[in-house]
Amino acid sequence: MDNLCTRMKQTSHSRCEAFRCPLQGYFKHIAHMPPAPRFKDYAFTGSYVHTSIDPWFNQCRELGDDLQTLADVPARFTQLMDEIYRKRCDTILDPTDDDAITLCLNNFIDFMVRRWRMLKNLGMLNNFLPIFVEKEFKSIINGVPFHGFLDVGFRDSKLWLFDWKTNKDGHISETYIKQATRYALLVEDDLGPITEFYMINLRRKVDLNKARIVITDEMKQAQRVEIKVLWDIMNGTSFPKDTSNCGFCDYKMLCLAYPNTGAVIVEAVTGAGCDDWL
């Protein structure tokens, strides 16, 4: 099993989070086992929203110079998004998902209209479009090969790094803070020192003050250490204790450590019990 782990060439924020439980990480990223089926795919809304925003920016780019002289910005921006939505809205099978997706896309358009107007007032409409969309970055963090995809970056009077979120509660969680800090470390070789990051929740009207995460040197150092620890776990050179997060794991029904489940499943699949991992 250790030999399987050493096949990994790089890691990422999501993989670091998965390997907090090495058995979950093994199931997901090494054995590539599908998780236990859920009654609802909560990732569908986020995926649909992300794959609608990227082509929207491409459509705006195709407007060329006309982007700076639009007479009715809200109507034009909405029209562009509506065209994208209608091309694949037949894939939305759940009305609840449809409502959430529509809400998120409307809030995105509202935010981009406000951004357009702000830049016009500042005489900076040439900076309206992002400098990158869904771009992969790679770096070595504390000796660990790390990569990740950043949703969007803007540069006008300053650099803005955004990650689009669609979760219901909308609060800035500890995981989001870790993600922002890891991304700051990831992109600094390409973009320079990063001291803030924005987790934009599209379930509500975008408020940049609430979305802003200030990133300190202490936070960066803590993540350098944590990334290295988790990398060692991934490669089988150290093992953590069990955590209180097992109840949220997609693979809990396959795990020896979780109460009232079939231990034989794990032993048959991995050839090892939980004690070999935790």
Phi, psi and omega per residue, in radians:
M1 nan -0.639 3.066
D2 -1.036 -0.679 -3.132
N3 -1.114 -0.605 3.081
L4 -1.101 -0.737 -3.105
C5 -1.071 -0.629 -3.048
T6 -1.277 -0.053 3.056
R7 -1.244 -0.308 -3.107
M8 -1.190 2.271 -3.106
K9 -1.760 -0.380 -3.140
Q10 -2.760 2.969 3.119
T11 -2.343 3.115 -3.066
S12 -2.643 3.067 3.120
H13 -1.049 -0.847 -3.089
S14 -1.134 -0.635 3.129
R15 -1.222 -0.666 3.058
C16 -1.014 -0.773 -3.133
E17 -1.143 -0.671 3.138
A18 -1.125 -0.667 -3.047
F19 -1.463 0.140 2.937
R20 -1.057 -0.550 2.909
C21 -1.940 1.913 -3.062
P22 -1.088 -0.485 3.112
L23 -1.204 -0.744 3.071
Q24 -1.066 -0.744 3.113
G25 -1.083 -0.692 3.109
Y26 -1.098 -0.848 3.136
F27 -0.992 -0.800 -2.957
K28 -1.422 -0.776 -2.937
H29 -1.882 -0.229 -3.141
I30 -1.982 -0.963 3.103
A31 -1.365 -0.325 -3.138
H32 0.952 0.748 3.096
M33 -1.412 2.406 3.075
P34 -1.190 2.488 3.103
P35 -1.219 2.904 3.058
A36 -1.036 2.462 -3.089
P37 -1.091 2.497 3.077
R38 -1.873 2.750 3.069
F39 -1.249 -0.419 -3.114
K40 -2.531 2.430 3.087
D41 -1.584 1.744 -3.069
Y42 -1.294 -0.230 3.135
A43 -1.457 -0.167 -3.037
F44 -1.088 -0.807 -3.103
T45 -1.041 -0.844 -3.127
G46 -1.062 -0.753 -3.133
S47 -1.114 -0.748 -3.123
Y48 -1.135 -0.737 -3.135
V49 -1.117 -0.811 -3.132
H50 -1.043 -0.758 -3.084
T51 -1.394 0.021 2.986
S52 -1.718 -0.589 -3.102
I53 -1.215 -0.740 -3.090
D54 -1.017 -0.888 3.119
P55 -1.185 -0.441 3.081
W56 -1.074 -0.768 3.100
F57 -1.100 -0.634 3.105
N58 -1.122 -0.689 3.100
Q59 -1.114 -0.718 3.104
C60 -1.104 -0.679 -3.138
R61 -1.109 -0.621 3.137
E62 -1.204 -0.306 3.087
L63 -1.192 -0.399 3.116
G64 1.087 -2.367 -3.104
D65 -1.150 -0.398 3.139
D66 -1.086 -0.405 3.136
L67 -1.044 -0.509 -3.076
Q68 -1.522 -0.155 -3.068
T69 -2.175 0.410 -3.128
L70 -1.086 2.360 -3.135
A71 -1.405 -0.716 -3.117
D72 -2.197 1.534 -3.036
V73 -1.104 -0.843 -3.138
P74 -1.007 -0.747 -3.110
A75 -1.153 -0.729 -3.107
R76 -1.211 -0.750 3.122
F77 -1.114 -0.711 3.123
T78 -1.129 -0.721 3.126
Q79 -1.040 -0.770 3.131
L80 -1.055 -0.778 -3.132
M81 -1.212 -0.635 3.139
D82 -1.102 -0.658 3.107
E83 -1.111 -0.707 3.118
I84 -1.170 -0.775 -3.125
Y85 -1.059 -0.781 -3.041
R86 -1.204 -0.389 -3.120
K87 -1.156 -0.450 -3.083
R88 -2.474 0.372 -3.139
C89 -1.153 -0.302 3.111
D90 -1.202 -0.218 3.094
T91 -1.437 -0.165 3.120
I92 -1.527 1.855 -3.043
L93 -1.662 -0.356 -3.066
D94 -1.839 2.113 3.129
P95 -1.009 -0.549 3.099
T96 -1.125 -0.737 3.063
D97 -1.073 -0.738 -3.117
D98 -1.060 -0.753 3.113
D99 -1.091 -0.761 -3.118
A100 -1.158 -0.746 3.140
I101 -1.104 -0.797 3.129
T102 -1.057 -0.753 3.111
L103 -1.056 -0.832 -3.110
C104 -1.103 -0.763 -3.118
L105 -1.186 -0.636 3.082
N106 -1.132 -0.711 3.120
N107 -1.193 -0.590 3.059
F108 -1.102 -0.827 -3.139
I109 -1.082 -0.745 3.112
D110 -1.012 -0.756 -3.131
F111 -1.157 -0.739 -3.120
M112 -1.200 -0.559 3.038
V113 -1.117 -0.786 3.123
R114 -1.118 -0.657 3.097
R115 -1.139 -0.760 3.123
W116 -1.018 -0.820 -3.107
R117 -1.152 -0.692 3.129
M118 -1.101 -0.802 -3.119
L119 -1.183 -0.589 3.079
K120 -1.101 -0.769 3.120
N121 -1.095 -0.529 3.140
L122 -1.543 -0.061 -3.079
G123 1.206 0.571 -3.058
M124 -2.190 0.537 -3.101
L125 -1.107 -0.334 3.064
N126 -1.095 -0.305 -3.126
N127 -1.754 0.239 -3.069
F128 -1.153 -0.788 -3.067
L129 -1.314 2.630 -3.103
P130 -1.219 2.723 3.052
I131 -1.423 -0.337 2.992
F132 -2.775 2.718 3.072
V133 -2.364 2.244 3.095
E134 0.830 1.051 -3.082
K135 -1.851 2.402 3.081
E136 -1.504 2.325 3.037
F137 -2.061 2.608 3.089
K138 -2.333 2.497 3.121
S139 -2.773 2.937 3.008
I140 -1.863 2.026 -3.118
I141 -1.963 1.966 -3.137
N142 0.926 0.725 3.134
G143 1.446 0.015 -3.074
V144 -1.842 2.198 3.051
P145 -1.220 2.065 -2.986
F146 -2.224 2.492 3.066
H147 -2.515 2.902 3.107
G148 -3.072 2.767 3.111
F149 -1.847 2.116 3.069
L150 -1.631 2.388 -3.019
D151 -1.138 -0.871 -3.083
V152 -2.821 2.604 3.052
G153 -2.350 2.341 3.066
F154 -2.047 2.649 3.008
R155 -2.428 1.958 3.019
D156 -2.172 -1.817 3.043
S157 -1.339 -0.215 3.104
K158 -2.723 3.066 3.080
L159 -1.617 2.279 3.099
W160 -2.067 2.158 3.064
L161 -1.985 2.126 -3.051
F162 -2.063 2.550 2.903
D163 -2.212 2.154 -3.111
W164 -1.373 2.280 3.098
K165 -2.138 2.633 -3.127
T166 -2.326 0.284 -3.113
N167 -1.251 2.720 -3.026
K168 -1.236 -0.738 -2.997
D169 -1.246 -0.627 3.012
G170 1.396 -0.030 -3.110
H171 -1.435 2.755 3.104
I172 -1.426 1.822 -3.061
S173 -1.473 2.950 3.075
E174 -1.060 -0.661 3.120
T175 -1.097 -0.700 3.113
Y176 -1.118 -0.693 3.134
I177 -1.130 -0.733 3.088
K178 -1.112 -0.741 3.135
Q179 -1.067 -0.798 3.138
A180 -1.064 -0.730 -3.121
T181 -1.199 -0.722 3.101
R182 -1.120 -0.700 3.103
Y183 -1.151 -0.634 3.092
A184 -1.057 -0.788 3.085
L185 -1.095 -0.662 -3.062
L186 -1.121 -0.691 -2.957
V187 -1.739 -0.068 -3.014
E188 -1.098 -0.574 3.102
D189 -1.109 -0.554 -3.099
D190 -1.610 -0.624 -2.979
L191 -2.004 -0.076 -3.098
G192 1.596 3.093 -3.106
P193 -1.007 2.329 -3.127
I194 -1.961 2.185 -3.133
T195 -2.045 -0.031 3.094
E196 -2.717 2.705 -3.116
F197 -2.567 2.659 -3.067
Y198 -2.131 2.085 3.022
M199 -1.695 1.781 -2.985
I200 -1.623 1.885 3.110
N201 -1.551 2.026 -3.047
L202 -1.535 0.091 3.062
R203 -1.324 -0.189 -3.126
R204 -2.484 2.932 3.134
K205 -0.988 2.266 -3.030
V206 -1.195 2.213 3.073
D207 -2.188 1.859 -3.056
L208 -1.117 -0.524 3.118
N209 -1.123 -0.672 3.137
K210 -1.367 -0.412 -3.098
A211 -1.513 -0.216 -2.993
R212 -1.358 2.317 3.028
I213 -2.050 2.072 3.082
V214 -1.463 2.262 -3.049
I215 -1.961 2.076 -3.099
T216 -1.740 2.922 3.076
D217 -1.097 -0.612 3.121
E218 -1.119 -0.715 3.102
M219 -1.110 -0.715 3.132
K220 -1.125 -0.745 -3.136
Q221 -1.126 -0.696 3.109
A222 -1.060 -0.662 3.139
Q223 -1.319 -0.541 3.029
R224 -1.026 -0.769 -3.139
V225 -1.176 -0.788 -3.075
E226 -1.159 -0.707 3.124
I227 -1.056 -0.731 3.131
K228 -1.142 -0.726 3.110
V229 -1.061 -0.819 -3.116
L230 -1.193 -0.583 3.070
W231 -1.094 -0.715 3.104
D232 -1.124 -0.631 3.076
I233 -1.121 -0.785 -3.134
M234 -1.026 -0.612 -3.083
N235 -1.664 0.196 2.992
G236 1.290 0.330 -3.127
T237 -1.712 -0.151 3.013
S238 -2.695 2.801 -3.054
F239 -2.389 2.374 -3.132
P240 -1.554 2.984 2.965
K241 -1.432 2.894 3.121
D242 -1.192 2.821 -3.066
T243 -2.141 3.064 3.127
S244 -1.532 0.068 -3.065
N245 -1.663 0.110 -3.041
C246 -1.035 -0.572 -3.104
G247 -1.096 -0.344 -3.118
F248 -1.689 0.020 -3.026
C249 -1.373 2.368 3.097
D250 -1.117 -0.354 -3.020
Y251 -1.907 0.271 -3.041
K252 -1.078 -0.540 -3.118
M253 -1.296 -0.115 3.098
L254 -1.859 0.046 -2.907
C255 -1.870 2.377 3.099
L256 -1.120 -0.523 -3.037
A257 -1.337 -0.325 -3.081
Y258 -1.573 2.347 -3.038
P259 -1.084 2.577 2.964
N260 1.084 0.638 3.065
T261 -2.137 2.961 -3.085
G262 -1.473 1.840 -3.110
A263 -1.116 -0.482 -3.087
V264 -1.071 -0.532 -3.097
I265 -1.071 -0.852 -3.114
V266 -1.121 -0.776 -3.102
E267 -1.112 -0.647 -3.140
A268 -1.227 -0.627 -3.080
V269 -1.386 -0.809 -2.996
T270 -1.792 -0.306 -3.081
G271 1.319 0.237 -3.109
A272 -2.587 2.624 3.058
G273 -1.569 3.015 -3.091
C274 -1.083 -0.521 -3.107
D275 -1.102 -0.397 3.096
D276 -1.299 -0.266 -3.058
W277 -1.899 -0.684 -2.974
L278 -1.732 nan nan
